[in-house]
Amino acid sequence: MNTPTRITTNTFASRRDHEARTLTAVIAGVCLIALVCAVVVPALDHLVNLALITLAGLLALAAAARWGARWMRERREDRADAITAAAWRAARPHHPAVIENAGVA
């Protein structure tokens, strides 16, 4: 007698398939708009190109701002860690870790 087995779906793979289908649909939509603009209405083609170039520029600016903010945050955290370490060493001059690292700058 065969017992029915439960079929499990791989949610990661199904999510990736959904993302791939969505990305393909978006790219196909942009290509369709470009085709219609180039063939039917050249003025609309110019408008869509300008909008896409502006969007790409804004995305690049946002990525640069995010990278800059992350860089700044990491520097602040490093500075705060150095200050905390110096204060800890000053408060515990006879601690073995302080004596061991006395020659290290």
Phi, psi and omega in degrees: 000130180268131176264138181293138178257147180277129179270122178259140179260143177278105185292327179295314181294320181292325177293319179296321178297318179297317179297320179295318178295319180296314180297318178297319179295321179295315179296318178296322178295317178296318178296322178295316178298318179297319179296312180297318180296316183292325184272315189269306188229098180298328179294322177292327176299316178297318180295316180293319178299317179297318179295318180292321178294319178296316178299317179297320178295318179294321177295320178294320178295318179295320179295319179294320179294320179295317178298316179297318179294321179294317179300315181296318180297317179297321178295318178297318179295319178297318179296316179296321177296319180295319179295317179297318179296319179295319179294321179295315179295323180292326181282339183231067184293338183258011179288141182303325180293325180288317180293320181296321183261021184296326181275351182270131180272000000 
